Amino acid sequence: MTPERWDRFRGPALVLLAGAATALAVLVGYAIPDMPLLVVGGVVLLLVAVVALTQPVLLPLLAMPLIVVVLRFGAGPVDMTIADWILALAFWPAVFFAPRPFSPELRKLLWLNAIYQAATLFTVIANPFVANGVEWFHAWLLVSGALVVGWAVGATGQARLGVSLFLLACVALALPTIAEGLLRYAQGNFSEVYPSWPWSMHKNFMGNLMGIAALILYARPTWLGWTKRWAVPALVVVVTALAVTQSRQALVGLAVGLLVVSFRRHSERRRGVVALIVVAPILYLVLTMARDQIASGNEHNSWFQRLEWYAESVRIWLEAPWFGHGLRYWTQADAPGFFQPPNAFLEVLASAGLVGLFGFLVLWVGAITVLYRADPAFGTLALALGLSGQAQGQWIIGCPSSVSAPFLALRCAAGVFAAPQSQEPMPEATRGAFGTHGDSRSLHC
């Protein structure tokens, strides 16, 4: 953004913030006796917004590590995670102040998402309940909003810092998960781990998140600046945390991503052998876990639960085949089913019908095509993350709203990779931890 454009926006922004501060001051007197945490959160957000006026990339940068936080904040139909709220806050400085023009890849992705949003608008009109409309805006924010926030980070030359902050946040979550698993193993309990610290998380949320971090660390684009001394231990930590959760969908997604990163570029085909050595036991482990669940005959385990919910999701879709029952229909008192369909395609069918499914297919087929044709400097990793996310999305179960955070991270990363990477050297204080910059157009392991 040019200085002239920034100055033109800063005046109105200051007026809006002054109005928000006045309204907040009035509300504090009424709310602080009953909702002190809400007041504190509002004050903090206002202070961050004021600081962001001097550095517009601050909020998009903060969003990168905070998109892993799935603590809920809000009430009723707008009860969303902190990751959702911070993305909504970061979107505005990103969309107004990020460098222009957007890259051709980013513009195509945004148009594809617009087609999907237009297709799902029919179910919002056909099923007029509050959560349906809220989720329509939420879904738009999770895709287009995340892409724009990621672009703001990458195009301002902060890709290395932003992605590094995200990876460090993943490592910080992985360590207590591993510790919890070791404590269980010491007691003879070898079941999957649902992390309980620093907040409660579903195993599939943690597994998917660790899978995204593992792919980035495995690809290790040179512009990220992480040397093997730091990347390899971090990779071991996040993969160990993923293994502790025993999330099969995350394992399958990681296997798909590893194959894409390893085999797409001929100059790096040597890594294909390493990928196959890693992927083979992953697939064997997933198949073994599925076989054991089938052999157990326990109709309440996740395998048989999925089969039951697949059939039930199809039945629910057939009741409203064209426009579906509305986004997040299962949260309503009169819903035809009170579970989230454990498959991305079935969820879209039941929620938005055939019209919504058309938009969904346009979005994902188009996005994969755009990323496949993009410059391999960012397209390889973005494509791997996209295909990995699709593989994970076919097996979602028991992980309702919190599952959006891993895919939010994926889209933020795609936005970063769609942006030109800064060639400026890293500050001396951080170069020791993350290595040197090097050629921004290559991937290596």
N, C-alpha and C positions, 0 to 999 in steps of 0.2 A: 504494500500500500504506500502511495506517495505521501509525503508530509502534509501536502495541501488537503488531500482527502481525509487524512486522519484528523487534522484540525477542524475540518467541517463537521465531523461526527462527534468530536469530543465535547463540544458545547451542548448539543441536545442530550448527550449521555449524562453529563453532569446535572442537567435539569431533572432528568428522570431519576437519577440517584438521590438528588435532594428531596424529591417528592416521596421516594421510597423510604428515605430516612425519617421524614416527618410522619408518614403513616406508621412506620415501625415504632416510633416513639409513642404514638397514641395507643397502639395495640399492646405495648409492653405493660402499661399500667393495668390493663384488664387481664392479660394472659399469664403474667409471671407467677401469680399465686397457684394456678392450676397446671400450667404447662411450662415449667422453667426450662426444660431441655429444648422445647420448640423455640422459645425466645432466644436462647443462647445460639441455637443453630441459625436463626434469622440474622442475628447480629454478626456472626462470623461470616455468613454469606455476603452481607452488605459490605463488610470490611474488605473481603477478598475482591468484590466487584470494584471498589474504589481503587485498590492497588492495581487491578487489571487495566484501568484507564491509562496508566503510565507504561504498562507492558502487556499489550493485548494477547501475547502468546502464553501468558502465565496460566490462565484457566485451562486452555487445551493441554498444556504440559501437566497440570495437576490431574487432569482427567485420566492420563495414561496409567499411573499407579492406582488411582482410586476406583477404576472400573472393576477391580476385583472385590470390592466391598459390597456384600449382598445383605447387609443389615437393612431392615425395612424402616421406612420413615414416611409417615403420612397416615391417611385414614380413608376408609371406604374405598370407592373405585379408584382413588389416586394414591393408594397405598403402594409405593414403589420402593425400590432399593436405593441406597445412597449412590450406587453407580449410575442409576437412571437420572437422579437429580443433578449429579455433578456434570453428566453429559449435557443435560438441558441447559445448565448454566454456562458451560464451555462453548455451546453451539453459537451463541450470539456474538461474542468477540471473534469467533472463527469465521462465521459467515460474513460479517461486516468488514473485518480488518485483515483477513488472510490475503496473501499475494494473489494477484490476478494476472493473466487469465488462468482458470483451472486447466489442468492437462486434458488432452483429448480423452484419455482413459477415464478420468474422473467424471467428465461431463457425460460420457456414455453410461457409466454406472448410475449416475443420478437420474438420467432419463429412464433407464430401465426400472429403477425403483419407483419413479413417478407412474409408470404403466401399472406396476403392481398395486400401488396405492389407489389408482383409479379403479382397478378391478375390484378391490376389496371395499371400496366406497359403497358398492351396491348392497353388501350385507349390512353396513351401518344404517342405510336407509330402510332396508327391509326388516331390520330387527332393532327398533329404537329403544335401547337401554343404555344407561350412562357408561357402564364399563366397556361397552362396544365402541363408543366414540372415543373414550380415553385410550383404549388399546390401539385404535387406528392411528392416532397421533403418536403413541408410544412406538408402534412398529416403524413408522416413518422416521422417528428420531433414531431408533436403533440402527437403521441402515444409512439413510442419507446424512443424518446428523453425525453419526460416527465417522463416516467417510470425510465429511468436511472438517471435523475436528482433527482427524489424522492428517489431512492435507495441510491444515494450519501449522501443525507441528513440523511436518517434513519440509514444506516450502519455505519456512523461515529459518531453515538450517539447524533445527533442533531435533532432527530425527534420532540421532545417536543418544541424546539425553533422554528423550521421551521413551524410546523403546527400552533403554537401559533401566529407567525407573520402573517400567512395567515388569521387566524380567526380575529386578530386585524384589518387587512386591510379590511375585510368584514364588521366589525362593523363600521369602519370609513366611509365606503361608505353608510352603512344603515342609519346612523343618519341624513345626509342631505336629503336623500330620504324621510324619515319620516317627516322631517320638511317641505319639499315641499308639501307633501300630506296634512299635517295639514293646511297649508296656503290655499290650494285649497278648502279643506272642509269648512274653515271659509267663503269662498266666495260662498258657495253653489254648488261647482263643485265636484261631487263624482266619476268622471271618473278615469280610470287607470292613474298612474303616470309614465311618461317617465323621469327619472332623468336627470337634466341638469347641476348638479354640483357634483364633481369638473370637470367633462366633460360630454358630452351628452352620454346617454346610452339608449338602447332599454329596454322596460319593461321586455321582456323575458330574456335578458341577466342578468339584475339585479335579476329577480326572480329565475333563475336557480342557480346563484351564491349564493344567500341567502339560497336556498334549500340545497346546498352542505354544507354550514357552519352550518345550522341547524341540519343536520344529524350527523355531527361530534360532535357538542355540546350535542345532545341528547344521543348519544352512550357514549360519554365522557370516552374513554379508560383511564385506570388509569395511563399509562405511560405518557399521556398528562399532568397530574399534575394539572388540573384545578379543584378547589373545587366548590361545589354548589354555594358558595358565588359569584363566578365570572362567572361560566358557565350558571347559570339560567338567570341572567340579560342579558347576551350576547345572549342567545337563544331567549329571549323575543324580543330583539331589532331586530335580523335578521328575525324572523318570522313576526314581525310587518312590516318591510320593504317589505317582500315578499307579505304580504296581501295588502299593499298600491299599489304595482304594478299591482295587480289583474291578475298575470300571471297564467293562468290555467294549462299550461304544467308543470310549476314549482310546483304547488300544487299537481298535480297527481304524479310527481316524488318524492316529499317529502312523500306523503302517502305510496307509494311503499317502499321507504327506511325505513320508520318507522316500517312497518310491518315486514320487514326482520330482522332489529335489535332486535325487540321485541320478535319474535316467533322462531328464529332459534335455540337459545340455551335453553335447558330445565331448566337450573338453573336460568334463568331470565324470565321464562314464566309469572311471576306475572306482568311484565310490559306490557304484551299483552293487559290487560284490559285498561290501560292508553292509549296505542296506538290506540285501537279501539275507545275510547272516543274522541280522537283527530282526527282520520282519518274519522270517520263518518261525522262530519260537513264539513270537507274539501271536501269530495266527493259530499255532498249535495250542497255545494256552487258552485262547478264546474258544476254540472248538472243544477243548477238553472241559472247560467250565460249562459250556452249553450242554455237552453230552452228559455230564454228571447231573445237571439239573433235570434233564429229560429222564434219566435213569432213576432218579429219586422218586418220581411219581408224585411229588408234592405239588398239588394243584395251586398252591399259594405262592410258589417261588416266581421269580421275575420272568422266566421263560414262559410258563403257562399263563401268567398274568398278561403278558404281551399278547399271546394268541387269543385270549378271551377279549382283550380290549381292541385288538384288530377287528374282530368280527363285530363287536358292539359299535365301533366307530363307523363301520360301513353301514350298519343298520341306522345309526343316527343320521348319517349323510343322506340316505335314501328318503328320509322324512322331509328334507328340504334340499333337493339335488342341485338347484341352480344357484341359490344365494346363501345356503347354509343357515346356521342358527345364530351367527354373530360371533365376533372375536371374543374369546374367553367366555363362551356361553356356559361352560361348566361351573362358573362361579355364581350362577343365578339360581334362585330358589326353585324355579319351575323348569330347570334345565332337563333335557332328555337324557343326560348322563352327567355324572359328577366326577369325571376324571379327564385329565388332559390326554388326548390321543397320543400313544407312544410312537408316533411316526410323523415326520414333517408333512408328507403328502396327505396322510389321512387327517391330520389336524387342519390343514387348509381346506380339504374337502368338506369336513364336518362344520367348519367355522364359516367359510365363504363360498362353498359350493363349487360348481364347475367353472363359474366365471372367475372366482378367486384363484382356482387352480391354474387357469390359463395365465393369469398375471404372474403367479408364482413361477411357472415354467419359463415364461418370457424373462423374468428377472434372473433366474439362476443359470439357464442355458446361455442367455446373453452375457451374464457376468463372467462365466467360465470362458466363453469365446473371447471376450475383451481381454481377459488376463492372459489367455494362451497366446494371443497375438501381440501382447505388449512386449516392450523391451525386457529381455531376460534379467537385466540388472535389478529390476524390482518385480517383474512379472512372474519369475520362477517361484519365489517364495510366496507371493500373493496367491498364485494359482494353487500351490500346495496347501495353503491355509484354507482356501475356498473349497477345494475338493475334500479336505479333511473335515471341514465343518459340515459338508453335506453328508459324508459318511456317518458322522456322529449324530446328525439330525434324524437319521432313519431309525434310531434305537432309543430315543429319549423316553425315560419312564421314571416316575416318582420324583421328578425334579422340575416342578412347575416354573414359577417366574424366575427363580435364581439361575436357570439355565441360560437366560439371555445375556448374562455377564460374559461368559466365554465367547459368545458370538459377537458381542459388542467389542471385545478385545480384538477379535479377528478383523472386524470392519475398520476399527481404528488403525490397525496395522496395515490393512490394504490401502487406506487413505494416505498413510505415511509413505508406503512404497510407490504410490502413484505420484508423489511429489519429487521435484528435483532435490538431490541431496547436497548439503553444503560441503564445499571443499576446504573450508577453513579449519585449521588445526584445533584440536581439543585444548581447553585450558590446561596449563601445566599442572594444576592441583589434581585433576582427574585423569591425566594421561597415564599415570602409573597403574591405576586400577584397570582401565579399559584398553590400554594399548595405544597404538598409533593409528592414524586414519587410513592412509594408503589409498588405493584406487577404489573409487566409489562404485565402480561398475562391475564388480566381480563377486562371486560367492566362493567360499572355500570352507573346508573342514579341517 
